[in-house]
Amino acid sequence: MKRLLWLLLAAALLLTGCAKKSPYLEVEQNPIATITMADGSQMKFELYPQIAPNTVANFVNLANDGVYDGLEVYRVVSNVLIQSGDPYNDGTGDPGYYIRGEFSANGWNNTLSHMRGTISMARKTNYNTAGSQFFIMEGSYPEYDGQYAAFGRIMDEDSLATLDAIGSKPVDGAYKPLEKIIIRSIRVETFDVDYEPDKLDKTSVDKEDR
């Protein structure tokens, strides 16, 4: 009898953990992100909260709060990726907090591969240091799988054309575009679903690396 009660308790705890990890499994329509560049061109992405729920929630909140408006695509590696989301536009910035990395090296089953058109979160060496910076794959690099939190994919050919146009811009030796590439805005249609990210204290996480 005691063994049966223990098994039931363990099952209940397991189900509770799964529910906590996947709060958006019942979402009827995935959020749609629209990145509008200064020249009016756009990239549209379907985001996948079932795969990377906290990553999506974080991106939704930052985008709809206007955090990305006016930032630069500060890194362009032709045929590989473009990167943005840094308030300092130099690769060092963040929103003042971190989020946990939702990828397999950090114990999270993320099944979205880093193929062409995938959007994913940048991070520091520590797995739990993603913040606001993101990158978009112009090429397909599945070797990034398990190391970064992919959370969405580009939706149409026009969006890919915009991606390729950005990816073709001339850069210096550090992959910084010679002319500024500005994001006018990023907005996400959530279809009335509330997305609230869990945030990590930056100071506590950074102490782990000292």
MDTraj code that builds the backbone (N, CA, C; nanometers):
import mdtraj as md
import numpy as np

residues = "MET LYS ARG LEU LEU TRP LEU LEU LEU ALA ALA ALA LEU LEU LEU THR GLY CYS ALA LYS LYS SER PRO TYR LEU GLU VAL GLU GLN ASN PRO ILE ALA THR ILE THR MET ALA ASP GLY SER GLN MET LYS PHE GLU LEU TYR PRO GLN ILE ALA PRO ASN THR VAL ALA ASN PHE VAL ASN LEU ALA ASN ASP GLY VAL TYR ASP GLY LEU GLU VAL TYR ARG VAL VAL SER ASN VAL LEU ILE GLN SER GLY ASP PRO TYR ASN ASP GLY THR GLY ASP PRO GLY TYR TYR ILE ARG GLY GLU PHE SER ALA ASN GLY TRP ASN ASN THR LEU SER HIS MET ARG GLY THR ILE SER MET ALA ARG LYS THR ASN TYR ASN THR ALA GLY SER GLN PHE PHE ILE MET GLU GLY SER TYR PRO GLU TYR ASP GLY GLN TYR ALA ALA PHE GLY ARG ILE MET ASP GLU ASP SER LEU ALA THR LEU ASP ALA ILE GLY SER LYS PRO VAL ASP GLY ALA TYR LYS PRO LEU GLU LYS ILE ILE ILE ARG SER ILE ARG VAL GLU THR PHE ASP VAL ASP TYR GLU PRO ASP LYS LEU ASP LYS THR SER VAL ASP LYS GLU ASP ARG".split()
xyz = np.array([
    [0.0827, -0.1205, 0.0000],
    [0.0000, 0.0000, 0.0000],
    [0.0864, 0.1258, 0.0000],
    [0.1892, 0.1242, 0.0872],
    [0.2788, 0.2389, 0.0922],
    [0.3496, 0.2593, -0.0408],
    [0.3880, 0.1464, -0.1056],
    [0.4560, 0.1564, -0.2345],
    [0.3637, 0.2175, -0.3387],
    [0.2349, 0.1803, -0.3366],
    [0.1379, 0.2347, -0.4316],
    [0.1208, 0.3848, -0.4098],
    [0.1104, 0.4266, -0.2833],
    [0.0963, 0.5687, -0.2534],
    [0.2186, 0.6469, -0.3000],
    [0.3375, 0.5873, -0.2806],
    [0.4614, 0.6526, -0.3244],
    [0.4628, 0.6701, -0.4752],
    [0.4200, 0.5648, -0.5465],
    [0.4175, 0.5725, -0.6923],
    [0.3191, 0.6783, -0.7410],
    [0.2026, 0.6865, -0.6755],
    [0.1038, 0.7872, -0.7137],
    [0.1568, 0.9274, -0.6886],
    [0.2261, 0.9448, -0.5762],
    [0.2833, 1.0753, -0.5449],
    [0.3901, 1.1128, -0.6462],
    [0.4754, 1.0167, -0.6811],
    [0.5802, 1.0433, -0.7799],
    [0.5213, 1.0812, -0.9140],
    [0.4126, 1.0110, -0.9539],
    [0.3473, 1.0419, -1.0808],
    [0.2881, 1.1821, -1.0786],
    [0.2281, 1.2193, -0.9643],
    [0.1698, 1.3529, -0.9524],
    [0.2768, 1.4604, -0.9628],
    [0.3898, 1.4381, -0.8981],
    [0.4997, 1.5345, -0.9060],
    [0.5535, 1.5460, -1.0470],
    [0.5621, 1.4338, -1.1172],
    [0.6106, 1.4342, -1.2550],
    [0.5169, 1.5138, -1.3445],
    [0.3870, 1.4913, -1.3290],
    [0.2897, 1.5645, -1.4089],
    [0.2940, 1.7128, -1.3786],
    [0.3115, 1.7474, -1.2508],
    [0.3222, 1.8885, -1.2139],
    [0.4435, 1.9521, -1.2788],
    [0.5571, 1.8809, -1.2810],
    [0.6776, 1.9327, -1.3434],
    [0.6601, 1.9534, -1.4916],
    [0.5918, 1.8575, -1.5581],
    [0.5702, 1.8700, -1.7024],
    [0.4831, 1.9901, -1.7336],
    [0.3792, 2.0091, -1.6493],
    [0.2898, 2.1219, -1.6723],
    [0.3655, 2.2526, -1.6565],
    [0.4555, 2.2589, -1.5584],
    [0.5328, 2.3797, -1.5359],
    [0.6260, 2.4073, -1.6522],
    [0.6840, 2.3024, -1.7099],
    [0.7768, 2.3201, -1.8198],
    [0.7072, 2.3585, -1.9493],
    [0.5813, 2.3214, -1.9654],
    [0.5120, 2.3438, -2.0919],
    [0.3782, 2.4148, -2.0686],
    [0.3825, 2.5424, -2.0287],
    [0.2581, 2.6122, -1.9954],
    [0.1735, 2.6488, -2.1160],
    [0.2260, 2.6325, -2.2369],
    [0.1535, 2.6784, -2.3554],
    [0.1185, 2.5652, -2.4514],
    [0.1081, 2.4433, -2.3982],
    [0.0781, 2.3289, -2.4846],
    [-0.0601, 2.3400, -2.5482],
    [-0.1501, 2.4121, -2.4836],
    [-0.2873, 2.4208, -2.5336],
    [-0.3124, 2.5454, -2.6187],
    [-0.2082, 2.6188, -2.6517],
    [-0.2244, 2.7376, -2.7358],
    [-0.2829, 2.6975, -2.8703],
    [-0.3917, 2.7631, -2.9096],
    [-0.4586, 2.7274, -3.0349],
    [-0.3873, 2.7854, -3.1570],
    [-0.3244, 2.9005, -3.1403],
    [-0.2551, 2.9638, -3.2521],
    [-0.1226, 3.0195, -3.2025],
    [-0.0149, 2.9789, -3.2655],
    [0.1171, 3.0236, -3.2237],
    [0.1346, 3.1729, -3.2506],
    [0.2104, 3.2410, -3.1655],
    [0.2349, 3.3835, -3.1885],
    [0.3120, 3.4075, -3.3178],
    [0.2836, 3.5211, -3.3792],
    [0.3485, 3.5607, -3.5038],
    [0.4267, 3.6891, -3.4800],
    [0.5563, 3.6843, -3.5019],
    [0.6432, 3.8007, -3.4839],
    [0.6707, 3.8658, -3.6190],
    [0.6642, 3.9981, -3.6223],
    [0.6957, 4.0733, -3.7436],
    [0.8101, 4.1691, -3.7136],
    [0.9213, 4.1492, -3.7828],
    [1.0354, 4.2399, -3.7734],
    [1.0289, 4.3338, -3.8931],
    [1.0141, 4.4623, -3.8664],
    [1.0078, 4.5628, -3.9726],
    [1.1374, 4.6433, -3.9718],
    [1.2052, 4.6436, -4.0843],
    [1.3311, 4.7154, -4.0966],
    [1.3052, 4.8623, -4.1318],
    [1.4091, 4.9442, -4.1190],
    [1.3953, 5.0876, -4.1446],
    [1.3526, 5.1168, -4.2876],
    [1.3881, 5.0290, -4.3813],
    [1.3500, 5.0508, -4.5214],
    [1.2101, 4.9978, -4.5528],
    [1.1400, 4.9458, -4.4528],
    [1.0042, 4.8959, -4.4712],
    [0.9942, 4.7475, -4.5007],
    [1.1043, 4.6830, -4.5327],
    [1.1012, 4.5389, -4.5570],
    [1.0745, 4.4662, -4.4257],
    [1.0212, 4.3447, -4.4355],
    [0.9791, 4.2724, -4.3162],
    [1.0236, 4.1268, -4.3177],
    [1.0303, 4.0712, -4.1969],
    [1.0466, 3.9272, -4.1783],
    [0.9404, 3.8815, -4.0801],
    [0.8657, 3.7787, -4.1167],
    [0.7625, 3.7240, -4.0296],
    [0.8042, 3.5854, -3.9811],
    [0.7804, 3.5602, -3.8523],
    [0.8191, 3.4349, -3.7899],
    [0.7024, 3.3756, -3.7131],
    [0.6880, 3.2454, -3.7222],
    [0.6000, 3.1745, -3.6302],
    [0.6847, 3.1302, -3.5123],
    [0.6404, 3.1651, -3.3920],
    [0.7126, 3.1274, -3.2710],
    [0.6493, 3.0031, -3.2098],
    [0.7306, 2.9231, -3.1401],
    [0.6856, 2.7932, -3.0922],
    [0.6942, 2.7832, -2.9400],
    [0.5916, 2.8304, -2.8694],
    [0.5940, 2.8215, -2.7230],
    [0.5881, 2.6795, -2.6706],
    [0.5444, 2.5840, -2.7519],
    [0.5438, 2.4444, -2.7083],
    [0.6856, 2.3892, -2.6979],
    [0.7772, 2.4472, -2.7772],
    [0.9148, 2.3985, -2.7816],
    [1.0046, 2.4734, -2.6839],
    [0.9926, 2.6044, -2.6805],
    [1.0764, 2.6883, -2.5938],
    [0.9891, 2.7949, -2.5283],
    [0.9070, 2.7546, -2.4302],
    [0.8043, 2.8445, -2.3760],
    [0.8569, 2.9718, -2.3122],
    [0.9599, 2.9606, -2.2294],
    [1.0085, 3.0811, -2.1620],
    [1.0849, 3.1718, -2.2578],
    [1.1533, 3.1122, -2.3538],
    [1.2239, 3.1898, -2.4554],
    [1.1250, 3.2714, -2.5377],
    [1.0164, 3.2078, -2.5782],
    [0.9128, 3.2781, -2.6535],
    [0.8505, 3.3878, -2.5684],
    [0.8161, 3.3561, -2.4444],
    [0.7545, 3.4556, -2.3564],
    [0.8446, 3.5767, -2.3387],
    [0.9736, 3.5528, -2.3237],
    [1.0691, 3.6618, -2.3081],
    [1.0741, 3.7493, -2.4333],
    [1.0827, 3.6869, -2.5499],
    [1.0903, 3.7613, -2.6751],
    [0.9630, 3.8425, -2.6972],
    [0.8486, 3.7818, -2.6709],
    [0.7198, 3.8507, -2.6868],
    [0.7158, 3.9762, -2.6012],
    [0.7551, 3.9642, -2.4750],
    [0.7499, 4.0783, -2.3847],
    [0.8458, 4.1894, -2.4259],
    [0.9671, 4.1527, -2.4618],
    [1.0635, 4.2537, -2.5052],
    [1.0158, 4.3245, -2.6312],
    [0.9678, 4.2465, -2.7272],
    [0.9240, 4.3044, -2.8543],
    [0.8060, 4.3986, -2.8352],
    [0.7053, 4.3525, -2.7653],
    [0.5843, 4.4333, -2.7503],
    [0.6020, 4.5493, -2.6526],
    [0.7087, 4.5479, -2.5751],
    [0.7439, 4.6633, -2.4924],
    [0.8294, 4.7647, -2.5680],
    [0.8627, 4.7341, -2.6939],
    [0.9390, 4.8273, -2.7759],
    [1.0888, 4.8255, -2.7546],
    [1.1381, 4.7234, -2.6834],
    [1.2807, 4.7182, -2.6514],
    [1.3676, 4.7092, -2.7774],
    [1.3176, 4.6426, -2.8797],
    [1.3984, 4.6219, -3.0003],
    [1.3902, 4.7376, -3.1003],
    [1.2976, 4.8294, -3.0790],
    [1.2779, 4.9373, -3.1757],
    [1.4022, 5.0259, -3.1852],
    [1.4524, 5.0415, -3.3061],
    [1.5667, 5.1286, -3.3296],
    [1.7023, 5.0636, -3.3131],
    [1.7055, 4.9352, -3.2736],
    [1.8344, 4.8677, -3.2576],
    [1.8923, 4.8280, -3.3930],
    [2.0210, 4.8022, -3.3930],
    [2.0912, 4.7639, -3.5153],
    [2.1029, 4.6125, -3.5283],
    [2.1080, 4.5665, -3.6521],
    [2.1629, 4.4335, -3.6796],
    [2.3138, 4.4549, -3.6800],
    [2.3766, 4.4242, -3.5686],
    [2.5162, 4.4653, -3.5510],
    [2.6169, 4.3597, -3.5987],
    [2.5670, 4.2421, -3.6318],
    [2.6573, 4.1347, -3.6760],
    [2.5952, 4.0640, -3.7950],
    [2.6713, 4.0539, -3.9026],
    [2.6255, 3.9861, -4.0234],
    [2.7358, 3.8918, -4.0710],
    [2.7077, 3.7635, -4.0646],
    [2.8007, 3.6624, -4.1171],
    [2.7316, 3.6023, -4.2383],
    [2.7736, 3.6438, -4.3557],
    [2.7041, 3.6086, -4.4793],
    [2.6875, 3.4576, -4.4946],
    [2.5659, 3.4173, -4.5303],
    [2.5290, 3.2768, -4.5514],
    [2.5310, 3.1940, -4.4233],
    [2.5482, 3.2603, -4.3092],
    [2.5443, 3.1896, -4.1808],
    [2.4323, 3.2459, -4.0937],
    [2.4477, 3.3720, -4.0478],
    [2.3475, 3.4291, -3.9581],
    [2.3593, 3.5807, -3.9533],
    [2.2527, 3.6435, -3.9023],
    [2.2554, 3.7839, -3.8652],
    [2.2161, 3.7921, -3.7186],
    [2.2647, 3.8961, -3.6474],
    [2.2410, 3.9039, -3.5032],
    [2.2009, 4.0451, -3.4632],
    [2.1078, 4.0535, -3.3677],
    [2.0599, 4.1827, -3.3181],
    [2.0090, 4.1654, -3.1753],
    [1.9391, 4.2674, -3.1250],
    [1.8789, 4.2599, -2.9937],
    [1.9631, 4.3140, -2.8808],
    [2.0773, 4.3779, -2.9149],
    [2.1663, 4.4319, -2.8134],
    [2.1418, 4.5825, -2.7982],
    [2.1024, 4.6294, -2.6789],
    [2.0791, 4.7726, -2.6611],
    [2.2028, 4.8585, -2.6842],
    [2.3222, 4.7967, -2.6781],
    [2.4460, 4.8706, -2.7033],
    [2.4970, 4.8522, -2.8462],
    [2.4359, 4.7602, -2.9204],
    [2.4732, 4.7347, -3.0599],
    [2.6189, 4.6934, -3.0784],
    [2.6742, 4.6252, -2.9777],
    [2.8137, 4.5820, -2.9914],
    [2.8378, 4.4402, -2.9395],
    [2.7313, 4.3707, -2.8993],
    [2.7459, 4.2340, -2.8531],
    [2.7588, 4.2188, -2.7031],
    [2.7562, 4.3282, -2.6284],
    [2.7776, 4.3206, -2.4838],
    [2.6511, 4.3435, -2.4021],
    [2.5419, 4.3840, -2.4649],
    [2.4241, 4.4279, -2.3910],
    [2.3231, 4.3194, -2.3602],
    [2.2328, 4.3515, -2.2681],
    [2.1242, 4.2619, -2.2274],
    [2.0137, 4.3470, -2.1660],
    [1.8996, 4.2875, -2.1311],
    [1.7889, 4.3661, -2.0757],
    [1.7960, 4.3885, -1.9249],
    [1.9065, 4.3477, -1.8624],
    [1.9193, 4.3640, -1.7184],
    [1.8886, 4.2386, -1.6403],
    [1.8645, 4.1294, -1.7126],
    [1.8371, 4.0002, -1.6496],
    [1.8723, 3.8909, -1.7490],
    [1.8683, 3.7660, -1.7040],
    [1.8902, 3.6510, -1.7911],
    [1.7672, 3.5599, -1.7874],
    [1.7635, 3.4657, -1.8809],
    [1.6656, 3.3575, -1.8759],
    [1.7400, 3.2251, -1.8940],
    [1.6757, 3.1179, -1.8504],
    [1.7372, 2.9862, -1.8626],
    [1.7429, 2.9427, -2.0088],
    [1.8490, 2.8730, -2.0440],
    [1.8641, 2.8251, -2.1802],
    [1.7827, 2.7000, -2.2061],
    [1.6911, 2.7084, -2.3013],
    [1.6045, 2.5943, -2.3317],
    [1.6615, 2.5159, -2.4504],
    [1.7626, 2.4353, -2.4200],
    [1.8273, 2.3505, -2.5209],
    [1.8866, 2.2293, -2.4504],
    [1.9200, 2.1268, -2.5278],
    [1.9509, 1.9968, -2.4684],
    [2.0755, 1.9967, -2.3807],
    [2.1763, 2.0763, -2.4142],
    [2.2961, 2.0800, -2.3307],
    [2.2651, 2.1330, -2.1918],
    [2.1515, 2.2015, -2.1794],
    [2.1086, 2.2560, -2.0500],
    [1.9906, 2.1781, -1.9927],
    [1.9675, 2.0568, -2.0463],
    [1.8648, 1.9702, -1.9919],
    [1.7246, 1.9949, -2.0431],
    [1.7125, 2.0624, -2.1561],
    [1.5800, 2.0935, -2.2122],
    [1.5667, 2.0285, -2.3497],
    [1.4559, 1.9614, -2.3728],
    [1.4348, 1.8921, -2.4997],
    [1.3802, 1.9894, -2.6047],
    [1.4699, 2.0567, -2.6731],
    [1.4329, 2.1508, -2.7796],
    [1.4536, 2.0802, -2.9130],
    [1.3448, 2.0600, -2.9875],
    [1.3500, 1.9816, -3.1110],
    [1.3610, 2.0664, -3.2363],
    [1.3715, 2.1989, -3.2220],
    [1.3774, 2.2875, -3.3384],
    [1.5217, 2.3031, -3.3839],
    [1.5498, 2.2619, -3.5073],
    [1.6863, 2.2645, -3.5586],
    [1.7223, 2.4021, -3.6157],
    [1.8505, 2.4321, -3.6109],
    [1.9005, 2.5604, -3.6617],
    [1.9196, 2.5549, -3.8134],
    [1.8075, 2.5425, -3.8821],
    [1.8081, 2.5426, -4.0272],
    [1.7803, 2.6850, -4.0775],
    [1.7938, 2.7042, -4.2062],
    [1.7738, 2.8359, -4.2670],
    [1.6385, 2.8943, -4.2242],
    [1.6404, 3.0196, -4.1771],
    [1.5184, 3.0868, -4.1369],
    [1.4801, 3.0699, -3.9912],
    [1.5605, 2.9981, -3.9139],
    [1.5314, 2.9782, -3.7718],
    [1.5798, 3.0974, -3.6902],
    [1.5002, 3.1387, -3.5921],
    [1.5412, 3.2433, -3.4986],
    [1.5750, 3.1782, -3.3658],
    [1.6844, 3.2227, -3.3039],
    [1.7366, 3.1571, -3.1843],
    [1.7990, 3.2621, -3.0930],
    [1.8185, 3.2254, -2.9669],
    [1.8733, 3.3193, -2.8695],
    [2.0247, 3.3085, -2.8572],
    [2.0908, 3.4242, -2.8569],
    [2.2338, 3.4303, -2.8282],
    [2.2536, 3.4230, -2.6770],
    [2.3749, 3.3895, -2.6354],
    [2.4058, 3.3804, -2.4929],
    [2.5556, 3.3933, -2.4726],
    [2.5961, 3.4055, -2.3461],
    [2.7370, 3.4010, -2.3098],
    [2.7775, 3.2543, -2.2903],
    [2.8933, 3.2314, -2.2300],
    [2.9399, 3.0946, -2.2092],
    [2.8459, 3.0164, -2.1186],
    [2.8009, 3.0791, -2.0106],
    [2.7057, 3.0151, -1.9205],
    [2.5762, 2.9878, -1.9952],
    [2.5198, 2.8694, -1.9769],
    [2.3992, 2.8308, -2.0504],
    [2.2780, 2.9181, -2.0174],
    [2.2786, 2.9785, -1.8995],
    [2.1618, 3.0543, -1.8538],
    [2.1833, 3.2047, -1.8624],
    [2.2389, 3.2510, -1.9734],
    [2.2703, 3.3932, -1.9888],
    [2.2070, 3.4555, -2.1126],
    [2.1030, 3.3934, -2.1675],
    [2.0294, 3.4606, -2.2746],
    [1.9540, 3.5785, -2.2134],
    [1.9334, 3.6823, -2.2954],
    [1.8613, 3.7990, -2.2469],
    [1.7734, 3.8572, -2.3552],
    [1.8296, 3.9487, -2.4335],
    [1.7537, 4.0100, -2.5424],
    [1.8129, 3.9807, -2.6800],
    [1.9391, 3.9395, -2.6838],
    [2.0041, 3.9200, -2.8139],
    [1.9560, 3.7916, -2.8819],
    [1.9341, 3.8031, -3.0120],
    [1.8876, 3.6895, -3.0907],
    [1.9628, 3.6855, -3.2229],
    [1.9592, 3.5693, -3.2870],
    [2.0176, 3.5585, -3.4208],
    [1.9235, 3.4814, -3.5111],
    [1.9357, 3.5077, -3.6395],
    [1.8514, 3.4444, -3.7401],
    [1.9421, 3.3732, -3.8385],
    [1.9136, 3.2458, -3.8626],
    [1.9981, 3.1652, -3.9484],
    [1.9716, 3.1953, -4.0962],
    [2.0758, 3.2431, -4.1661],
    [2.0645, 3.2558, -4.3107],
    [2.1020, 3.1234, -4.3770],
    [2.1943, 3.0520, -4.3160],
    [2.2289, 2.9181, -4.3611],
    [2.1735, 2.8141, -4.2661],
    [2.2033, 2.6882, -4.2925],
    [2.1584, 2.5776, -4.2070],
    [2.2788, 2.5206, -4.1330],
    [2.2740, 2.5268, -4.0014],
    [2.3850, 2.4812, -3.9187],
    [2.3320, 2.3983, -3.8016],
    [2.2968, 2.2722, -3.8276],
    [2.2430, 2.1872, -3.7201],
    [2.3423, 2.1631, -3.6073],
    [2.4688, 2.1954, -3.6293],
    [2.5652, 2.1802, -3.5199],
    [2.5380, 2.2792, -3.4060],
    [2.4546, 2.3790, -3.4309],
    [2.4133, 2.4700, -3.3225],
    [2.3043, 2.4083, -3.2345],
    [2.2421, 2.3026, -3.2851],
    [2.1345, 2.2380, -3.2093],
    [2.1880, 2.1875, -3.0758],
    [2.1078, 2.2044, -2.9724],
    [2.1485, 2.1594, -2.8403],
    [2.2337, 2.2579, -2.7646],
    [2.2769, 2.3662, -2.8323],
    [2.3641, 2.4654, -2.7698],
    [2.2974, 2.6027, -2.7549],
    [2.1952, 2.6257, -2.8340],
    [2.1233, 2.7536, -2.8317],
    [1.9733, 2.7269, -2.8389],
    [1.8955, 2.8203, -2.7835],
    [1.7511, 2.8021, -2.7750],
    [1.6811, 2.8556, -2.8995],
    [1.6633, 2.7694, -2.9988],
    [1.5833, 2.8046, -3.1154],
    [1.4373, 2.8131, -3.0724],
    [1.3638, 2.9125, -3.1274],
    [1.2266, 2.9295, -3.0792],
    [1.1272, 2.9716, -3.1866],
    [1.1694, 2.9798, -3.3118],
    [1.0758, 3.0179, -3.4176],
    [1.1370, 3.0001, -3.5547],
    [1.0529, 3.0146, -3.6566],
    [1.1007, 2.9971, -3.7936],
    [1.0301, 3.0944, -3.8866],
    [1.1046, 3.1406, -3.9845],
    [1.0549, 3.2360, -4.0836],
    [0.9404, 3.1741, -4.1630],
    [0.8466, 3.2585, -4.2082],
    [0.7201, 3.2051, -4.2587],
    [0.7038, 3.2069, -4.4103],
    [0.7759, 3.2930, -4.4826],
    [0.7463, 3.3055, -4.6251],
    [0.8695, 3.3493, -4.7043],
    [0.8561, 3.3460, -4.8357],
    [0.9680, 3.3775, -4.9243],
    [1.0072, 3.5240, -4.9173],
    [0.9090, 3.6130, -4.8992],
    [0.9422, 3.7548, -4.8865],
    [1.0301, 3.7790, -4.7637],
    [1.0000, 3.7088, -4.6574],
    [1.0816, 3.7216, -4.5363],
    [1.2230, 3.6695, -4.5596],
    [1.2345, 3.5597, -4.6312],
    [1.3677, 3.5071, -4.6647],
    [1.4445, 3.6042, -4.7533],
    [1.3741, 3.6718, -4.8432],
    [1.4388, 3.7705, -4.9305],
    [1.4942, 3.8859, -4.8471],
    [1.4194, 3.9295, -4.7457],
    [1.4692, 4.0346, -4.6566],
    [1.5911, 3.9863, -4.5801],
    [1.5840, 3.8643, -4.5298],
    [1.6979, 3.8052, -4.4589],
    [1.8218, 3.8022, -4.5474],
    [1.8059, 3.7578, -4.6724],
    [1.9191, 3.7483, -4.7633],
    [1.9747, 3.8854, -4.7992],
    [1.8866, 3.9840, -4.8096],
    [1.9322, 4.1199, -4.8403],
    [2.0194, 4.1739, -4.7269],
    [1.9789, 4.1461, -4.6034],
    [2.0605, 4.1877, -4.4890],
    [2.1920, 4.1098, -4.4865],
    [2.1821, 3.9801, -4.5146],
    [2.3012, 3.8954, -4.5119],
    [2.4042, 3.9292, -4.6173],
    [2.3632, 4.0024, -4.7202],
    [2.4557, 4.0375, -4.8290],
    [2.5256, 4.1718, -4.8075],
    [2.4932, 4.2411, -4.6981],
    [2.5530, 4.3724, -4.6726],
    [2.7025, 4.3594, -4.6446],
    [2.7838, 4.4528, -4.6946],
    [2.9285, 4.4486, -4.6670],
    [2.9583, 4.4730, -4.5196],
    [3.0599, 4.4035, -4.4700],
    [3.0973, 4.4120, -4.3284],
    [3.2476, 4.4315, -4.3144],
    [3.2899, 4.4684, -4.1924],
    [3.4331, 4.4774, -4.1659],
    [3.4855, 4.3427, -4.1170],
    [3.6078, 4.3400, -4.0679],
    [3.6696, 4.2154, -4.0258],
    [3.6064, 4.1530, -3.9038],
    [3.5259, 4.2313, -3.8303],
    [3.4571, 4.1797, -3.7122],
    [3.3107, 4.1497, -3.7417],
    [3.2750, 4.1452, -3.8690],
    [3.1389, 4.1156, -3.9159],
    [3.0382, 4.2249, -3.8802],
    [3.0864, 4.3450, -3.8540],
    [2.9967, 4.4582, -3.8288],
    [2.9659, 4.5262, -3.9619],
    [2.8380, 4.5475, -3.9934],
    [2.8036, 4.6120, -4.1208],
    [2.8688, 4.7489, -4.1348],
    [2.9144, 4.7786, -4.2557],
    [2.9797, 4.9073, -4.2803],
    [2.8791, 5.0219, -4.2731],
    [2.7545, 4.9937, -4.3056],
    [2.6477, 5.0909, -4.2890],
    [2.5453, 5.0333, -4.1914],
    [2.4897, 5.1191, -4.1083],
    [2.3968, 5.0725, -4.0060],
    [2.2722, 5.0089, -4.0676],
    [2.2324, 4.8957, -4.0114],
    [2.1091, 4.8263, -4.0506],
    [2.0154, 4.8347, -3.9309],
    [1.9091, 4.9116, -3.9445],
    [1.8247, 4.9454, -3.8310],
    [1.6923, 4.8681, -3.8339],
    [1.6557, 4.8170, -3.7185],
    [1.5228, 4.7587, -3.6993],
    [1.4267, 4.8705, -3.6583],
    [1.3248, 4.8930, -3.7385],
    [1.2256, 4.9941, -3.7017],
    [1.1422, 4.9464, -3.5829],
    [1.0979, 4.8218, -3.5898],
    [1.0173, 4.7682, -3.4801],
    [1.0093, 4.6170, -3.4894],
    [0.9792, 4.5554, -3.3746],
    [0.9400, 4.4145, -3.3697],
    [0.8127, 4.4085, -3.2858],
    [0.7097, 4.3477, -3.3428],
    [0.5855, 4.3290, -3.2698],
    [0.5394, 4.1844, -3.2871],
    [0.4729, 4.1333, -3.1843],
    [0.4274, 3.9946, -3.1862],
    [0.2769, 3.9908, -3.1618],
    [0.2055, 3.9262, -3.2533],
    [0.0629, 3.9000, -3.2352],
    [0.0493, 3.7743, -3.1505],
    [-0.0103, 3.7874, -3.0325],
    [-0.0183, 3.6754, -2.9384],
    [-0.1548, 3.6075, -2.9383],
    [-0.2515, 3.6628, -3.0117],
    [-0.3863, 3.6051, -3.0178],
    [-0.4466, 3.5895, -2.8781],
    [-0.4280, 3.6967, -2.7997],
    [-0.4890, 3.7088, -2.6655],
    [-0.4335, 3.6114, -2.5626],
    [-0.3176, 3.5534, -2.5890],
    [-0.2511, 3.4698, -2.4888],
    [-0.1501, 3.5561, -2.4133],
    [-0.1486, 3.5454, -2.2822],
    [-0.0525, 3.6195, -2.2007],
    [0.0765, 3.5382, -2.1868],
    [0.1868, 3.5985, -2.2251],
    [0.3172, 3.5339, -2.2141],
    [0.4004, 3.6094, -2.1106],
    [0.4337, 3.5410, -2.0015],
    [0.5109, 3.6025, -1.8942],
    [0.6368, 3.5208, -1.8682],
    [0.7550, 3.5784, -1.8935],
    [0.8784, 3.5012, -1.8756],
    [0.9231, 3.4908, -1.7307],
    [0.9915, 3.3826, -1.6998],
    [1.0623, 3.3697, -1.5727],
    [1.2025, 3.4253, -1.5925],
    [1.2418, 3.5193, -1.5076],
    [1.3706, 3.5868, -1.5227],
    [1.4682, 3.5418, -1.4146],
    [1.5957, 3.5429, -1.4490],
    [1.7010, 3.5091, -1.3541],
    [1.7765, 3.6351, -1.3145],
    [1.8193, 3.6391, -1.1893],
    [1.8989, 3.7523, -1.1423],
    [2.0379, 3.7477, -1.2055],
    [2.0731, 3.8554, -1.2730],
    [2.2022, 3.8593, -1.3437],
    [2.3200, 3.8419, -1.2497],
    [2.3165, 3.9103, -1.1392],
    [2.4299, 3.9068, -1.0460],
    [2.4557, 3.7664, -0.9958],
    [2.3491, 3.6946, -0.9625],
    [2.3645, 3.5585, -0.9110],
    [2.4237, 3.4658, -1.0159],
    [2.3759, 3.4776, -1.1407],
    [2.4256, 3.3915, -1.2491],
    [2.5716, 3.4239, -1.2790],
    [2.6046, 3.5520, -1.2850],
    [2.7430, 3.5915, -1.3162],
    [2.8402, 3.5450, -1.2089],
    [2.7965, 3.5368, -1.0832],
    [2.8833, 3.4900, -0.9754],
    [2.9236, 3.3449, -0.9978],
    [2.8395, 3.2678, -1.0652],
    [2.8694, 3.1267, -1.0901],
    [2.9942, 3.1115, -1.1776],
    [3.0243, 3.2130, -1.2577],
    [3.1355, 3.2031, -1.3519],
    [3.2645, 3.2631, -1.2974],
    [3.2601, 3.3103, -1.1740],
    [3.3810, 3.3723, -1.1169],
    [3.4658, 3.2713, -1.0418],
])
top = md.Topology()
chain = top.add_chain()
for i, resn in enumerate(residues, 1):
    res = top.add_residue(resn, chain, resSeq=i)
    for name in ("N", "CA", "C"):
        top.add_atom(name, md.element.get_by_symbol(name[0]), res)
traj = md.Trajectory(xyz[None], top)
